[in-house]
Amino acid sequence: LIVNGTLTGASSGTNTGDQNIFQNVTTNGTTVTSVSQTGTRASVHIRLVIGASTTTGNNAVAYQFSVPYTAADLGQTVWSGTGWARDVSVGTTTACLATISTGTSIITLTAPTGGSVRDGTPFTWQVGDFIDITMSYEVA
């Protein structure tokens, strides 16, 4: 799995340590990634847990996850899946929409407010908070 140009795992695995895992974010937290392809179908699971020295961006740039398979265009403009943003300090989970546009290999998350998930959206990110993404889509 490539997350904004930085290798964070081959096709699956658990990664820890200080690494630049997606646009405008550096973390010492944990990422767990699993990407597989069966026939023309890709399945993706991504989990990012915020660590103690994580910098979460500048509130202007949406978090983006780049996967190794381009989404097929079968008459729709996007493929969708589930995303969760968990604020552990208050015990709330926000359901988000995970999407990948056809002809691309970039997954983004949209919060219920309509804004992209990023620093400050859907809440202020703190240690232990996490993002989960699960989706599958047809490969081009």
N, C-alpha and C positions, 0 to 999 in steps of 0.2 A: 504494500500500500504506500502510495506517495501522497503526502499531505503538503500541499503548496510547495512542491519541489524538494522536500526533505524526506529522505528514506526513514520511515518509522517502523517498518516491519516488512518482511518479504511478502508472502501471500497471506500469512497469518502470524500471530505471535503476541507476546506481551513485551512492552518496552518501558523502561524506566530511565531516569536520569535527565540531565539538563539537555533539552533538545527543542529546536524550533519546529513545532508540529503543525501549525497552520498559520495563515496570514496574520501578521502583526501580533503574534502570541509566542512567548517563550515559556516553557514550563519545566519544572522539576517533578511534575506529577507523573501519572501513569497513563499510558495509552494502551488499549487492547484493540487489536484489529483482526478482522477475519474477512477475507475476500475470496470468493470461489466462483468458478464458472462451470456449469454443467450444460453441455450443448450450447444453446444461444442465450441461456439465462445466467445472469450474474447475481450473486447474493453477497450482501455487505453488512458487517456489523462493526461499528466503531464505538469505543468508549474512551472518553477523555476525563480524567479526574484531576482537578486543580490542585497543585502542590503549594508548599509554603512560600517559594520564591517565584511563583508564576506571575508573569506580566500578561494581562489579558487584553492588551490593545489600547486603542485610542477612541473608542465609541464611534468611529467613522467608517470602519472597515468590517464587513460581514465575515464571519468565520466560514471558511471554505475547505472542503476535503476533496482531494483529487484521487480518484480510483483508476486502476489500470485498464478498465474497459469502457469504451465509448458507448453511450446509450443509442439504441436503434430508433429510427423514425418510422413508426408504424401508423402514422396518421395523427398522432397527438404531439403536443409541444413539450410535455414533461412527463417523467415517471415520478411517482411519489411513494413515500414510505413514512415510517414513524420516527420521530425524534422526541427525546425527553430531556428537559433541563431540570436538574434536581438541586434545590437550594437546601442543603442539609442543616443549616443553622436555624431555619424556621420550619423545616420538615415539609416543604411543599414541592410538588413536582408539576412542571408546566409541560403540557403536551405541545409539541411543535410539528410542523410539516417539513419533512425532508424531501427535497426535490433534486432531480438531475435533468437538465434540459437535453432534448434529443440532439445528437451530434456532438455532445460534450462528454467530459468525464469528471465534472465538478459537482459535488453535492453541497447544497446550502440548506440552512434551516430557517424557517419562518416562525416567529412567535405568534401567539393568538392575537396580539395587538396589530399584526400585519408587518411589523418590522423584522428585519433579519436579526438572527441571534449574533450577538457581538458583545463587546465590553459594555456593561450596563443594561443589556437587553437579553432576557426578560427580567433580570435582576442584577444586582451587583455581585460579581463572582468572588467567592472566598474559598479558603482551603477546604477540601473535601467535596465541594460542589462538583457535579459532573454532567456531561452530555453523553447521551446514548443515541445512536442512530442504527436503525435496522431497516433494510429495504432490499428489494430485488427488482431487476429490470431486464429487458431484452437487450442483448449486445448487438451492436451494428456489425 
